[in-house]
Amino acid sequence: MLSINRRNDTVLSVNRVVGKLVKQLSLILLFSVIISVAFLDMQRFYLAWLAFVPLFFAIEGATLSRTYCLGTLAGIAAFASGKYWIVDFITLAKGSDSGTNYWLAFLYWLYCSQMLALLLTAFNWLRKNTNIHDFILFPVLLASFTVAYPMLFTMRLADSQVNFYSAIQATELLGSYALDALIALVNIMGYYLLVKLRSYFVSRSIDRNNRFKEGSQMQARSLLNQPTAQIDSASSSKLPWLFGCSLISLWFIYGFSAYWQWEKKVNSWSTMDIGIVQPNEIPQLTKKKPYPGYSNSHPPEMEMTERLASLDVKLVIWPEANPKLYRDNLQIRNAYQKTVKDLGTALLFQDISRLDISDEGRQQHHNSAIMLNSEGRQVGLYHKIKRIPFGEYIPLLADGSRLNSWVEDVLGNFLNHYVAGEQHQRFTHPQANIIPLICYETTFSEFVANAVHKTANDRQEKNKEDANGLILVGLSNDGWFGSTHQPYQHIMGSVLRAVENRLPLVHVANNGPSIVVSPSGKVLFSTDFQQAGGYVTKVPYSNTAQGSFYSHYPWLFKGILYLCSLVFFVYGVIGYRRKR
């Protein structure tokens, strides 16, 4: 009889563990679906404000090791669905389709998942060792990990909010990381509300049915105490809720007011006719051959430029695409300058230039943006500063090492060793000054803000007579991602850069969509995806637009995050030692 009871207890215990695991995995799956949809469909931006709620329920009462494992699984599921296109990227970059590509993609998703795993582990550890309220703890931690964790292609909560105009306006003060923290705050508050609601219904069920078995009563009551003692105390404390609701209200009141003020302001600005060339080229790993009927001196982009120039545009912009050989070939350079002079229209484009040959025989290059004025003279040259890891350089690995050679073999011809530029540049135009950004650089908030700050200062110090305003221009080639959602995710960040710095932004992509963004965050113009063509658009600009508060102090909120996180972890160590 005793053995039968023990066997039954074992079966019940196993069933309980399996049931809990199935529940946790289901919650993780729900989280990954919600968060990925928010990034894949910009019209579903509201999902990001509640995506983490299932994840909080999944880690309730979990040990630190279990929290880490659950966070890793959740991260893999979320990034594999939200960044599924990394498979297409690796396939096109390597020039082959093989099972190795999927393993490389999995390693990338696994690396990205560690940000979420470490975030949740740190969150649970600090909850156990400090009395810092979750309404402060989780937003600060999430924004801090988002800032500090190095990632090849970011997937930040704020990026999903480009169609939520009231939400993105206050980024002109503290940057998009502050919006990440606000979304995290709403998520943790939503979780608390559901915990309170769950406690209410469980209490009512116990009161209504006093015929429960003792085990069922204990299980029901355990739901009331399962999250943490902190949640129970928060239920009776109004101060955290007052803090959270006040912060959210102030953010959106400011956002609603600022949006309409900037819409009204931009409508009174002058406009500049700009031509956009979208070649929709297929990226090539080998040297590009001219299209039939064209030459390197007169590519299809130049023919489209001639058509746009006939419409009296003031500037034509080409995207980042296959190399034009302008920098390395004198004949091509002379041909470009003569054509532009004849057209009387300024031209801004991207090219790759050979810098030198290293001792190991490896060619090194600059990825550059070049501007010719309406007289055909080169008036601007900017070398890309933010290089793509494992695409334009290999981080942390010494040249000639075995690991470096293995990485080069894996990446194949996609890897090009580019030398980073040293400083931001300002291209002068009779109507507006242009700040060039090349592809990857548009995803970095602080980087773009520093470029705006430096340009505004240089204009005031070196050329006080130059009263022209500023326009951000991004040149990118997202053809490496095929027919996926990545190009749309890329332009999400560009919209935020326009709002953060309160400047108009033109983002020209090889395969589209190319966009023009107002300082209010409204997309004024957008081209079709994977459609070649030339477009004329009016870009608003103002001589008084010289950046925002965030442009001049981009380090402020990041510094606050780092300081708070340091204090939290010191406090946690002290609390942990006291418990020991």
C-alpha positions in Angstrom: 0.0 0.0 0.0 2.9 2.4 0.8 4.6 1.7 -2.5 1.4 2.4 -4.4 1.0 5.7 -2.6 4.6 6.6 -3.4 4.1 5.7 -7.0 1.0 7.9 -7.2 2.9 10.7 -5.6 5.7 10.3 -8.1 3.3 10.3 -11.0 1.5 13.4 -9.6 4.9 15.2 -9.2 6.0 14.3 -12.7 2.6 15.5 -14.1 2.9 18.7 -12.2 6.4 19.4 -13.5 5.5 18.5 -17.1 2.3 20.6 -16.8 4.3 23.6 -15.5 6.9 23.2 -18.3 4.2 23.0 -21.0 2.6 26.2 -19.5 5.9 28.0 -19.6 6.7 27.0 -23.1 3.3 28.1 -24.2 3.8 31.5 -22.6 7.2 31.8 -24.3 5.6 30.9 -27.7 2.9 33.6 -27.1 5.6 36.2 -26.3 7.6 35.4 -29.4 4.5 35.6 -31.6 3.4 38.9 -30.2 6.8 40.6 -30.3 7.7 39.4 -33.8 4.3 40.6 -35.2 4.9 44.0 -33.8 8.2 44.2 -35.7 7.0 42.6 -38.9 3.8 44.6 -39.3 4.2 48.3 -38.4 0.5 48.7 -38.1 0.5 46.3 -35.1 2.8 48.6 -33.0 0.5 48.3 -30.0 1.5 44.7 -29.5 4.9 45.7 -28.2 3.2 47.4 -25.2 2.0 44.0 -23.8 4.4 41.5 -25.4 6.4 40.9 -22.2 3.4 40.1 -20.0 3.3 36.3 -21.0 7.1 36.2 -20.3 6.6 37.6 -16.8 4.1 34.8 -16.1 6.5 32.2 -17.5 9.4 33.1 -15.1 7.2 33.4 -11.9 8.9 31.6 -9.1 11.7 30.3 -11.4 15.2 29.8 -10.1 17.9 31.8 -11.8 19.2 28.9 -13.9 15.6 28.2 -15.0 15.0 31.9 -15.7 18.1 31.9 -17.9 17.1 28.8 -19.8 13.5 30.2 -20.3 15.0 33.5 -21.4 17.2 31.8 -23.9 14.4 29.8 -25.4 12.2 32.9 -25.6 15.0 34.9 -27.2 15.6 32.3 -29.9 11.9 32.0 -30.7 11.5 35.8 -30.8 14.6 36.6 -32.9 14.1 33.6 -35.2 10.6 34.8 -36.1 11.3 38.6 -36.0 14.7 38.2 -37.8 14.0 35.2 -40.0 15.6 37.1 -42.9 19.1 36.4 -41.5 18.9 33.1 -43.4 18.4 35.0 -46.7 21.2 37.4 -45.8 23.7 34.6 -45.1 22.7 32.7 -48.3 23.2 35.8 -50.5 26.3 36.8 -48.7 28.0 33.4 -49.1 26.6 32.9 -52.6 25.4 29.4 -51.8 22.5 27.7 -50.1 23.5 24.9 -47.7 22.6 23.5 -44.3 25.6 25.5 -42.9 23.7 28.7 -43.5 20.9 27.6 -41.2 23.4 26.7 -38.5 25.0 30.1 -38.8 21.6 31.7 -38.6 20.8 29.6 -35.4 24.1 30.8 -33.9 23.1 34.3 -34.6 19.7 33.9 -33.0 21.3 32.2 -30.1 23.7 35.1 -29.6 20.8 37.6 -29.8 18.8 35.6 -27.3 21.4 36.1 -24.6 20.4 39.7 -24.2 16.9 38.6 -23.2 18.2 35.7 -21.1 20.7 37.9 -19.2 18.1 40.6 -18.8 15.5 38.3 -17.2 18.1 36.6 -15.0 19.4 39.9 -13.7 15.8 41.1 -13.2 14.8 38.0 -11.1 18.1 38.2 -9.1 17.7 41.8 -8.2 14.0 41.2 -7.3 15.2 38.6 -4.8 18.1 40.7 -3.3 16.7 44.3 -3.3 13.5 46.0 -2.6 13.6 48.2 -5.7 10.2 48.2 -7.2 9.6 46.4 -10.5 8.1 49.6 -12.0 11.6 51.1 -11.8 13.8 48.0 -12.0 12.5 46.4 -15.2 12.4 49.6 -17.4 15.9 50.6 -16.4 17.3 47.1 -16.9 15.7 46.6 -20.3 16.8 50.0 -21.6 20.3 49.4 -20.2 20.7 46.0 -21.8 19.4 47.3 -25.1 22.0 50.1 -25.0 24.9 47.9 -23.8 24.4 44.6 -25.6 26.3 44.6 -29.0 24.1 43.3 -31.8 24.6 43.1 -35.5 21.0 44.0 -36.4 19.1 45.6 -33.6 15.4 44.8 -32.8 14.5 47.5 -30.3 11.0 48.1 -28.9 11.1 51.7 -30.0 11.7 50.8 -33.6 8.2 49.2 -33.8 6.5 52.5 -32.8 7.1 54.6 -36.0 3.4 54.8 -36.7 2.5 55.8 -33.2 3.2 59.5 -33.6 2.3 60.5 -30.0 4.7 57.9 -28.6 7.8 58.9 -30.5 7.8 62.7 -30.1 9.5 62.8 -26.7 12.6 61.0 -28.1 13.8 64.5 -29.1 14.6 64.9 -25.4 16.0 61.6 -24.3 16.3 59.5 -27.4 14.6 56.3 -28.4 16.1 54.3 -25.4 13.7 56.3 -23.2 10.8 55.0 -25.3 12.2 51.5 -24.8 12.0 52.1 -21.0 8.5 53.5 -21.2 7.2 50.4 -23.2 8.9 48.2 -20.6 7.1 50.2 -17.8 3.7 49.6 -19.5 4.5 45.9 -19.8 5.3 45.4 -16.2 2.3 47.4 -15.1 0.1 45.3 -17.3 1.6 42.2 -15.7 0.8 43.5 -12.2 -2.8 44.3 -13.2 -3.3 40.7 -14.4 -1.7 39.3 -11.2 -4.1 41.3 -9.1 -7.0 40.3 -11.3 -6.0 36.6 -11.0 -5.7 36.9 -7.2 -9.2 38.4 -7.2 -10.8 35.6 -9.1 -8.9 32.9 -7.2 -10.1 34.4 -3.9 -13.6 34.5 -5.1 -13.5 30.8 -6.2 -12.2 29.8 -2.8 -14.9 31.7 -1.0 -17.7 30.3 -3.2 -16.7 26.7 -3.0 -15.7 25.6 0.5 -16.0 21.9 -0.6 -12.6 22.0 -2.3 -10.2 19.3 -1.3 -7.4 20.4 0.9 -4.9 20.0 -1.9 -6.9 22.0 -4.3 -7.3 24.8 -1.7 -3.6 24.9 -1.1 -2.9 25.0 -4.9 -5.4 27.8 -5.4 -4.0 29.8 -2.5 -0.5 29.3 -3.9 -1.5 31.3 -6.9 -2.1 34.3 -4.7 1.5 34.2 -3.4 3.3 32.9 -6.4 4.7 36.0 -8.2 6.6 37.7 -5.3 5.9 39.3 -2.0 6.7 42.6 -3.7 3.6 42.3 -5.9 1.4 41.7 -2.9 2.8 44.8 -1.2 2.4 46.8 -4.4 -1.3 45.9 -4.5 -1.8 48.0 -1.4 0.6 50.8 -2.3 -0.6 53.6 -4.6 2.7 55.4 -5.0 4.2 53.1 -7.6 1.0 53.2 -9.6 0.9 57.0 -9.3 4.5 57.2 -10.5 3.9 54.9 -13.5 0.6 56.5 -14.6 2.0 60.0 -14.2 5.1 59.2 -16.3 3.0 57.6 -19.0 0.5 60.5 -19.1 3.2 63.1 -19.3 5.0 61.3 -22.1 1.8 61.1 -24.2 0.6 64.6 -23.4 3.9 66.0 -24.5 3.9 63.7 -27.6 0.4 64.7 -28.7 1.2 68.4 -28.3 4.6 68.2 -29.9 3.4 66.3 -33.0 0.8 68.9 -34.0 3.2 71.7 -33.2 5.9 70.2 -35.5 3.3 69.4 -38.2 2.3 73.1 -38.2 5.9 74.2 -38.1 7.0 72.0 -41.0 4.1 73.1 -43.2 5.6 76.7 -43.1 9.1 75.6 -44.1 10.6 75.9 -47.6 11.0 72.8 -49.7 13.8 71.4 -51.8 13.2 69.3 -55.0 15.3 66.2 -54.6 15.5 63.3 -57.1 15.8 59.8 -55.9 17.3 57.0 -58.0 16.3 53.5 -57.0 18.2 51.0 -59.3 17.0 47.8 -57.6 20.3 46.0 -58.3 20.9 42.5 -57.2 24.0 42.6 -55.0 27.0 40.8 -56.5 30.0 39.2 -54.8 32.1 39.3 -57.9 33.0 42.3 -60.0 30.0 43.9 -61.7 29.8 44.0 -65.5 28.0 47.0 -67.1 24.5 46.5 -68.2 24.1 46.1 -72.0 24.0 49.6 -73.6 25.7 51.2 -70.6 29.2 51.6 -69.4 31.0 52.3 -66.1 31.3 55.9 -67.1 27.5 56.1 -67.9 25.6 53.6 -65.8 21.8 53.4 -65.7 21.7 55.6 -62.6 23.3 58.4 -64.6 20.7 58.1 -67.4 17.9 58.3 -64.7 19.7 61.4 -63.3 19.6 63.0 -66.7 15.8 62.5 -66.8 15.4 63.9 -63.2 17.6 66.9 -64.0 15.2 67.8 -66.8 12.6 68.3 -64.0 14.7 71.0 -62.4 15.6 69.0 -59.2 18.3 70.6 -57.1 20.0 67.4 -55.9 19.9 63.7 -57.1 20.7 61.0 -54.6 21.8 57.4 -55.5 21.7 54.6 -52.9 24.5 52.4 -51.7 24.8 49.7 -54.4 27.5 47.9 -56.4 30.8 49.9 -56.7 30.8 52.7 -59.2 34.7 52.8 -59.6 34.5 56.6 -59.4 37.3 56.9 -56.8 39.7 54.4 -58.4 39.3 55.3 -62.1 40.3 58.7 -63.4 38.4 58.3 -66.7 35.1 57.4 -64.8 35.7 60.3 -62.4 36.1 62.8 -65.3 33.0 61.4 -67.1 30.9 61.8 -63.9 32.0 65.3 -63.3 31.5 66.4 -66.9 28.0 64.9 -67.0 26.9 66.5 -63.7 28.3 69.9 -64.8 26.3 69.7 -68.1 23.2 68.8 -66.1 23.6 71.6 -63.6 22.3 69.4 -60.8 24.2 68.3 -57.7 24.7 64.5 -57.2 25.2 62.5 -54.0 26.2 58.8 -54.3 28.2 56.0 -52.6 31.3 54.3 -53.8 34.0 52.0 -52.7 37.6 53.2 -53.0 40.8 51.3 -52.6 42.9 52.7 -49.8 46.1 50.7 -49.9 47.4 47.1 -49.8 48.4 45.7 -46.4 51.5 43.8 -45.7 49.6 40.5 -46.0 48.5 41.3 -49.5 44.9 42.1 -48.5 43.2 45.0 -50.2 41.7 47.6 -47.8 39.0 50.0 -48.8 36.8 52.9 -47.7 33.1 52.8 -48.0 32.4 56.4 -49.0 29.7 58.9 -49.8 30.6 61.5 -52.4 28.9 64.7 -53.5 29.4 66.7 -56.7 28.0 70.2 -56.9 26.1 71.5 -59.9 29.4 72.6 -61.5 30.7 69.0 -61.3 33.2 69.7 -58.6 33.6 67.3 -55.7 32.5 69.2 -52.6 32.1 66.3 -50.1 33.8 63.0 -49.2 32.7 61.0 -46.2 34.2 57.7 -45.2 31.8 55.3 -43.3 32.6 55.2 -39.6 30.2 52.5 -38.3 31.2 49.3 -40.1 29.2 46.2 -40.2 30.8 43.4 -38.1 31.7 40.3 -40.1 30.7 42.2 -43.3 33.2 45.1 -43.4 35.6 44.0 -40.7 36.1 41.2 -38.2 35.9 42.5 -34.6 38.2 41.3 -31.8 40.2 39.0 -34.0 43.8 39.5 -34.9 44.7 39.3 -38.6 46.4 36.1 -39.5 45.0 34.1 -36.6 43.4 30.7 -37.1 40.1 31.9 -35.9 40.2 34.9 -38.2 41.0 32.7 -41.2 38.1 30.4 -40.3 35.7 33.3 -40.1 36.9 34.6 -43.4 36.4 31.2 -45.0 32.8 31.0 -43.6 31.9 34.5 -44.7 33.4 34.0 -48.2 33.5 36.9 -50.7 30.9 38.9 -48.7 33.6 39.9 -46.2 35.5 43.1 -47.3 38.0 44.7 -45.1 37.0 48.4 -44.9 38.9 51.0 -43.0 36.7 53.1 -40.7 36.4 56.8 -41.3 37.6 59.2 -38.7 35.0 61.9 -38.4 31.6 63.1 -39.5 31.3 65.3 -42.6 29.0 68.0 -43.8 28.2 68.4 -47.5 27.3 71.9 -48.5 24.5 72.8 -50.9 23.2 76.2 -51.8 19.9 75.4 -50.1 20.8 73.0 -47.2 23.7 71.3 -45.5 23.6 67.5 -45.8 24.8 65.0 -43.2 25.6 61.7 -45.0 25.0 58.4 -43.4 25.8 55.0 -45.0 23.4 52.1 -44.4 24.1 50.6 -41.0 24.8 54.0 -39.5 21.2 55.0 -39.5 20.3 52.5 -36.8 22.5 54.2 -34.1 20.8 56.9 -32.2 23.8 58.4 -30.4 26.0 58.2 -33.5 23.5 60.2 -35.6 23.0 62.7 -32.8 26.8 63.2 -32.5 26.9 63.8 -36.3 24.2 66.5 -36.0 25.8 68.1 -33.0 29.3 68.2 -34.6 27.8 69.6 -37.9 25.8 72.3 -36.1 28.9 73.4 -34.1 31.2 73.4 -37.1 28.7 75.6 -39.0 28.6 78.1 -36.2 32.3 78.1 -35.5 33.9 77.9 -38.9 31.4 79.4 -41.2 29.0 81.7 -39.4 27.7 83.1 -42.7 26.4 79.7 -43.6 22.8 79.9 -42.3 21.5 76.8 -44.1 19.6 74.2 -42.3 20.4 70.5 -42.1 19.1 67.4 -43.9 20.0 63.8 -42.9 20.6 61.5 -45.9 21.0 57.8 -45.6 22.3 55.6 -48.4 21.7 51.9 -48.0 21.7 48.6 -49.9 19.2 46.1 -48.4 19.3 43.9 -51.5 21.3 41.4 -49.4 18.1 40.5 -47.6 16.0 39.4 -50.6 12.3 39.7 -50.5 12.0 39.9 -46.8 10.7 42.4 -44.1 14.2 43.6 -43.3 14.2 46.7 -45.5 11.0 47.8 -43.7 12.6 47.2 -40.4 15.6 49.2 -41.5 13.6 52.3 -42.3 11.9 52.1 -38.9 15.1 53.3 -37.3 15.4 56.1 -39.8 12.0 57.5 -38.9 13.2 57.7 -35.2 16.4 59.4 -36.2 14.4 62.2 -37.9 12.3 62.7 -34.7 15.2 62.4 -32.3 17.1 65.2 -34.1 14.1 67.2 -35.4 15.5 67.2 -38.9 14.1 66.0 -42.2 15.6 62.7 -43.4 15.9 61.2 -46.8 16.7 57.5 -46.8 17.5 56.1 -50.3 17.6 52.3 -50.6 18.9 50.3 -53.5 15.8 48.1 -53.6 13.4 50.3 -51.7 11.5 51.4 -50.0 13.1 54.8 -50.1 11.5 57.3 -47.8 11.4 61.0 -46.9 10.6 61.7 -43.2 9.4 64.9 -41.7 10.9 66.1 -38.3 7.5 65.1 -36.8 8.1 61.5 -37.8 5.5 61.5 -40.6 6.6 59.7 -43.8 6.1 62.2 -46.5 7.1 60.1 -49.4 7.8 56.4 -50.0 8.8 54.3 -53.0 7.7 50.8 -53.9 9.7 47.9 -52.6 11.9 46.1 -55.2 10.9 48.6 -58.0 13.5 50.3 -60.1 12.8 53.9 -61.0 13.5 57.6 -60.5 11.4 59.8 -58.2 11.0 63.5 -57.5 10.0 64.5 -54.0 9.8 67.8 -52.1 11.9 67.8 -48.8 11.0 70.4 -46.2 13.9 72.3 -44.6 14.5 75.3 -42.4 17.5 77.4 -41.7 16.6 77.4 -38.0 16.6 73.6 -37.8 19.9 72.7 -36.2 19.1 69.7 -34.1 17.3 68.9 -30.8 18.0 68.7 -27.2 18.9 65.0 -27.7 21.3 66.0 -30.6 23.3 68.0 -28.2 23.1 65.7 -25.1 22.7 62.2 -26.5 24.8 60.8 -23.6 22.5 62.1 -20.9 19.8 59.3 -20.7 22.4 56.6 -21.4 24.5 57.9 -18.5 21.5 57.8 -16.2 20.7 54.2 -17.2 24.3 53.1 -16.6 24.4 54.9 -13.2 21.1 53.4 -12.1 22.1 49.9 -13.2 25.4 50.2 -11.3 23.6 51.3 -8.2 21.0 48.5 -8.5 23.7 45.8 -8.8 25.7 47.2 -5.9 22.6 47.2 -3.9 21.9 43.6 -5.0 25.3 42.4 -4.0 24.9 44.0 -0.6 21.5 42.3 -0.2 22.8 39.0 -1.3 25.6 39.0 1.2 23.2 39.9 4.0 21.1 37.0 3.1 24.1 34.7 3.1 
